[in-house]
Every structure is written in C-alpha cells, then in structure tokens.
Amino acid sequence: MPAPQSGVELDPDQLSPGALRGLVEEYVTREGTDYGHSDWSLEDKVAQVFQQLECGEARIVFDLEQESASIVTEPELALHALESAPRAANG
C-alpha cells in the first residue's frame, strides 16, 4: 500500500505575488541558508531564488500535515526521495 501523500508541489503562479515574495524572503532569511563567503543583499538573494524557481532548480512544496509551504532545492528533493523510499528487507 502506498504511503499517504504528505506534500504537494505548487507552481509559483498558484501563489499571489505577495505570498510568493513572502515565501521567498522567509527562505532566504532562514537560519542556515548558505550563500558562500560573499555578502549578498536581500534583493540579490530574492532574485537568485526567483531565478532558481523559474529554471526548476528550486520548487515550492506545500506540506499537507503542517499546512505550510516551503521552498526546497533539487538536492533536498532528491535526499527526501531517498529517505522516503521503501527499504528492501534483509534476509
């Protein structure tokens, strides 16, 4: 039996411009977000994330259990897919 779906991917166009901007700003100001050793302005970070969303390097995922949206990168999605994949039984 498949596991219950815990999240759905949203297209950026499904959010109002204000909600999308707020989500991107929350993402870029989140503790632990790494932009290397360069000093980036908030606008630079926001523009970079909008570009990542546009080209598919980042995606918006709505968590059905927590009823909240978040931005995730392709490597994060791949890691989640690996973690949630069923493991083969030993023996």
ZIFENQUI-V578134 format. One line per field, one symbol per residue. ss: DSSP state (~ for helix, > for strand, _ for the rest). psi: psi as a letter, one per 40 degrees, with the letter a starting at -180 (. if undefined). burial: # if it has 16 or more other ideal C-beta (glycine too) atoms within 10 Angstrom, else .. A space follows every 10 residues. Layout:
# ZIFENQUI-V578134
ss=???
psi=???
burial=???
This chain:
# ZIFENQUI-V578134
ss=______>>>> _~~~__~~~~ ~~~~~~~~~_ __________ _~~~~~~~~~ ~~~~~__>>> >>>____>>> >>>~~~~~~~ ~~~~______ _
psi=hiiiheiihi hdeeiidddd dddddddeei hehhfaeihh iddddddddd ddddeeeiih hhhddefiii hiiddddddd dddeiiiihi .
burial=......#... .#..#....# ..##..##.. .......... ....##.##. .##....### ##......## ##........ .......... .
